[in-house]
Amino acid sequence: MAAKAASPLGETGTISKEKVQEPPLYRVLLHNDDYTTMEFVIMILERVFEKNNDEATRIMLNVHYEGVGLAGLYTREIAETKVAVVHRLARKSQFPLRCSFERDT
């Protein structure tokens, strides 16, 4: 007679199902200033945020007229990286363009 093996499923034979949570998203924002050109902002939106020209222009105009524009929603790590890339490209081109991120509500 063989010994009864312990069940890998636990005492009751059921599998515990934990709900997988999606990571929180963060809003990446571009801020208006008096020196960064509209063309540079459009280029940033196309290259860094992969927007087409029409969408990049719309976001740039929102930045210009409203003071801030939403570039995209990303996980925290991606948002941090995109902000760093924008700041690096802006410094390299001698523009004071500000980019930030905040948790989406």
Secondary structure, DSSP 8 states (H G I E B T S, - for coil): -------TT-TTS-----------EEEEEEE--SSS-HHHHHHHHHHTS---HHHHHHHHHHHHHHSEEEEEEEEHHHHHHHHHHHHHHHHHTT---EEEEEE--
